[in-house]
Amino acid sequence: MAEEKETVRIGRREVTITRPDKVLFPDDGITKRDLVGYYRRIAKWIIPHIEDRPLTLERYPDGIAEHRIIQKSASDYYPEWVETATVQKKGGTVKHPICNDEATLAYLANQASITPHIWLSKKDAPGTPDQLVFDLDPSTDDFEPVRETAAALRQMLEGRDLPSFLKTSGSRGLHIVVPLKPKATYGSVHRLAHRLAEELVAASPKTRTLEFAKKDRGDRVFIDVNRNAYAQTYAAAYAVRARPGAPVSLPVDWSALRDRGLRPDGFRLNNVLELLASRADPWASFRKSAVLLRE
């Protein structure tokens, strides 16, 4: 029996969707066709946040309940129009996929790439990040300490004239991102992030921690700054996460912290586009707000 396929034309490209009715989210009935459709419709929103960045793809060819593939290297079978970037790694190089257009986004979604994870730097300057990231990860289902920690972090950053932008992780916590001019090294950015996280923990050691091991965190919010290192990644804004309900990592205004209904996984593949049509982009000034860090 021939494998079911659909071919869609996107600009000058033709993208074949294989097994479009394959269910990727079994609890929700969300298919590969649905995933490709979401990424096509969200393209104008997500591409500014992923373009020219080396990607690591989180793939689930048999659905999110089955085996996960973390793919850094672009496959040899990719069509020639899928861009790549070769970057240094310890002992060699890696050729990462790059996604700068809707066709590539659809092609990668057809590979059951549910979540694109991005570098904090771009392909032409891989050693100089243009953002600094704090990942607030709760140890319990109580979201209030995460909300309080995010508000305190924003206040701390404002006191140092550092702009900050908020997004849900689409998983359990929140991401706070500081846009940077790509001049400082990863080492400098990581040191700054760690110093700020230490201050944040010192202000409330009973509710916050820098302990990496889950067994050592207790009920505290883990302030993860480990993304701020060469070749580390985090889930892109507007990316779908591989969790029941197909939650989306969504940029939100800081005022969202006052909404007691805010949840890190509250925005879903099936409702995000309607929301975007009715609100302004809370990250519209993200790149214009970039600041220069001194070594």
SULBEL-V65017 format. One record per residue. N is the residue number from 1. SS is DSSP state (hx for helix, st for strand, lp for the rest). PHI is phi in whole degrees, 0 to 359 (none if undefined). PSI is psi in whole degrees, -180 to 180 (none if undefined). Layout:
n	ss	phi	psi
N	SS	PHI	PSI
N	SS	PHI	PSI
//
This chain:
n	ss	phi	psi
1	lp	none	128
2	lp	293	143
3	lp	291	136
4	lp	289	136
5	st	218	153
6	st	226	139
7	st	245	129
8	st	241	143
9	st	261	126
10	st	233	105
11	lp	62	-124
12	lp	267	4
13	st	253	150
14	st	248	128
15	st	242	124
16	st	267	126
17	st	261	114
18	st	267	142
19	lp	47	56
20	lp	299	-25
21	lp	271	6
22	lp	298	124
23	st	279	120
24	st	263	-28
25	st	242	90
26	lp	298	-31
27	lp	286	-16
28	lp	240	-9
29	lp	71	19
30	st	279	125
31	st	261	174
32	hx	298	-37
33	hx	301	-42
34	hx	297	-42
35	hx	295	-47
36	hx	300	-43
37	hx	299	-41
38	hx	298	-50
39	hx	294	-31
40	hx	293	-43
41	hx	286	-27
42	lp	268	1
43	hx	306	-46
44	hx	293	-21
45	hx	272	-42
46	hx	276	-33
47	hx	300	-40
48	hx	302	-22
49	hx	266	-13
50	hx	240	-14
51	lp	298	141
52	lp	65	13
53	lp	255	136
54	lp	303	135
55	st	249	146
56	st	246	127
57	st	260	132
58	st	258	107
59	st	246	146
60	lp	223	79
61	lp	303	-28
62	lp	250	18
63	lp	98	163
64	lp	289	-13
65	lp	275	-6
66	lp	247	-162
67	lp	298	135
68	lp	262	140
69	st	243	125
70	st	259	110
71	st	246	119
72	lp	262	-40
73	st	275	137
74	lp	294	135
75	lp	286	150
76	lp	295	-25
77	lp	275	-1
78	lp	302	144
79	lp	297	155
80	lp	296	-20
81	lp	278	-7
82	lp	281	117
83	lp	289	153
84	st	221	165
85	st	219	130
86	st	264	122
87	st	235	158
88	st	285	143
89	st	224	170
90	lp	298	118
91	lp	87	5
92	st	168	-143
93	st	221	164
94	st	228	135
95	st	261	99
96	st	274	150
97	st	289	151
98	lp	236	139
99	lp	235	108
100	lp	242	6
101	lp	206	167
102	hx	296	-37
103	hx	297	-44
104	hx	295	-39
105	hx	301	-45
106	hx	293	-41
107	hx	299	-44
108	hx	292	-37
109	hx	297	-35
110	hx	295	-22
111	lp	279	11
112	lp	62	31
113	st	279	99
114	st	282	-41
115	st	235	118
116	st	275	126
117	st	256	134
118	st	251	149
119	st	290	161
120	lp	271	2
121	lp	228	165
122	lp	260	167
123	hx	298	-32
124	hx	278	-13
125	hx	216	64
126	lp	296	-19
127	lp	267	-1
128	lp	234	101
129	lp	294	149
130	lp	247	20
131	st	199	157
132	st	236	135
133	st	235	134
134	st	248	127
135	st	250	112
136	st	267	113
137	st	243	113
138	lp	285	155
139	lp	262	-11
140	lp	228	-178
141	lp	276	-1
142	lp	281	114
143	lp	273	-14
144	hx	301	-44
145	hx	298	-31
146	hx	293	-45
147	hx	301	-46
148	hx	294	-39
149	hx	294	-41
150	hx	298	-43
151	hx	295	-41
152	hx	294	-39
153	hx	295	-42
154	hx	301	-45
155	hx	299	-42
156	hx	298	-44
157	hx	295	-41
158	hx	300	-37
159	hx	294	-16
160	lp	249	17
161	lp	58	37
162	lp	251	119
163	lp	291	150
164	lp	218	147
165	st	230	145
166	st	246	140
167	st	213	152
168	st	289	151
169	lp	280	-19
170	lp	79	-1
171	lp	240	-99
172	lp	242	-17
173	lp	227	-152
174	st	231	151
175	st	248	132
176	st	245	126
177	st	236	133
178	st	251	118
179	st	285	137
180	st	236	151
181	lp	283	133
182	lp	284	78
183	lp	235	-39
184	lp	281	157
185	lp	280	165
186	hx	301	-38
187	hx	300	-44
188	hx	294	-43
189	hx	295	-43
190	hx	295	-41
191	hx	298	-42
192	hx	297	-48
193	hx	302	-41
194	hx	292	-40
195	hx	298	-44
196	hx	295	-40
197	hx	296	-39
198	hx	299	-42
199	hx	296	-40
200	hx	295	-41
201	hx	293	-42
202	hx	299	-30
203	hx	287	-22
204	lp	205	69
205	lp	293	-17
206	lp	279	-17
207	lp	242	-8
208	st	226	153
209	st	207	158
210	lp	250	8
211	lp	293	122
212	lp	286	-40
213	lp	287	128
214	hx	300	-34
215	hx	294	-20
216	hx	262	-1
217	lp	273	-24
218	lp	63	-132
219	lp	262	14
220	lp	274	158
221	st	281	125
222	st	276	122
223	st	265	101
224	st	267	116
225	lp	247	11
226	lp	288	-12
227	lp	292	-20
228	lp	273	55
229	lp	217	155
230	lp	306	131
231	lp	73	3
232	lp	276	158
233	st	221	168
234	st	213	164
235	st	296	131
236	lp	293	151
237	lp	303	136
238	lp	77	4
239	lp	285	144
240	st	281	143
241	lp	254	151
242	lp	275	69
243	lp	221	156
244	lp	307	137
245	lp	92	-9
246	lp	52	58
247	st	292	157
248	st	240	139
249	lp	281	104
250	lp	244	128
251	st	300	135
252	st	225	158
253	lp	287	153
254	hx	300	-25
255	hx	297	-18
256	hx	298	-23
257	hx	297	-23
258	hx	279	-10
259	lp	275	112
260	lp	292	-12
261	lp	272	-3
262	lp	297	129
263	lp	228	147
264	lp	295	-22
265	lp	243	24
266	lp	278	-16
267	lp	258	131
268	st	237	159
269	lp	310	-36
270	lp	271	1
271	lp	227	-8
272	hx	294	-43
273	hx	297	-38
274	hx	297	-40
275	hx	296	-44
276	hx	297	-31
277	lp	290	-16
278	lp	245	10
279	lp	218	161
280	lp	280	158
281	lp	285	114
282	lp	289	-12
283	lp	251	21
284	lp	301	-32
285	lp	262	13
286	lp	306	-57
287	hx	289	-36
288	hx	294	-20
289	hx	271	1
290	lp	302	139
291	st	242	161
292	lp	261	126
293	lp	262	135
294	lp	272	144
295	lp	293	none
//
